[in-house]
Amino acid sequence: MKEKACYTAIRLSPSLANFGENIYTGITPDHQKCCLFEYHSEGESVASFVIPEGGKEVYYQATGIGQKAIPSLIKGNITKYCLQEQGYFCLHASAVCVEDKTILFIGRKGAGKSTLAAYFHIKGHDIWSDDYSRLLQENKTFFIAQGETSLKINPDIASYFNIPAAQLKPVFETPPDWKFDAQSEVLLRKFFFHQRLSVADERPRKVTAVFFIGPRIATDQTVITRKSMSDSLPVLMQEILLPGVNSQKYTATYFQSALNLLEIVPFYEVNGPDNIRRIPEVYNAIIDAIS
């Protein structure tokens, strides 16, 4: 299928990247739209995934990467693309359970979203969905479907929190002779963190609140402020899954669903101390905000 289609690049990784992801749109000989996710190493394709229009099927070919890495690649941007192709409203957010409540963390790369979610998990809270959250609206309530319950974290977070090796699993199984550079080190050295906590009910849970993890600041205390709809909407639009890879139809769905979410669910911004040792203060402030 890959060879028979005609493709146009819509997002390419840096040309010097040892390991990267390229995304293309395509048209098959029978005039069907499709999308190609291609992963490369040192300029050579190691895995390709073709997704026909509608996002309900994925075809792949792997030539330079182990079969164990295929599910990890699919769990990333490929799943996000399929969900939006199927018309689901998804936020680029992680969801954590706090008793009968479910809260979402949104934050740009480097904001500390994964670090905060990891601390919540260490404190005994289930990870309900990592990285992306599929939301469902029923009347005046938003629910979140259970997603990936293992949290992707960097090695430095695992080391700082002294997480037992038994609770960590490499996200990617790379060959022993795999060559790493700075970019691939960040992408491929991550772990899945899962404490095997029991979740009695896997049905969608009600969304209680959304927290934007803002910049860490030099402050004596964690500052949590309620955000208005007008301030929150631009942030939500920036956090759309796979920016630049969205159809007009999905963008319209996302925009309207985001407006509905803002009317129903409270949004907060968290500005915590620029010191990981003070993360318990951020945790306590968030718990207080939803109590």
Secondary structure, DSSP 8 states (H G I E B T S, - for coil): -TTTSEEEEEE---TT-SEEEEEEEEE-TTS-EEEEEEEEETTEEEEEEEEETTS---EEEESSS-TTHHHHHIIIIIHHHHHHHTT-EEES-EEEEETTEEEEEE--TTSSHHHHHHHHHHTT--EEESS-EEEEEETTEEEE-----SEEE-HHHHHHTT--GGGEEES----TT----HHHHHHHS-EEE------S--S-EE--EEEEE---BS-SS-EEEE--HHHHHHHHHHTBSSTT---HHHHHHHHHHHHHHHHHS-EEEEE-BS-GGGHHHHHHHHHHHH-
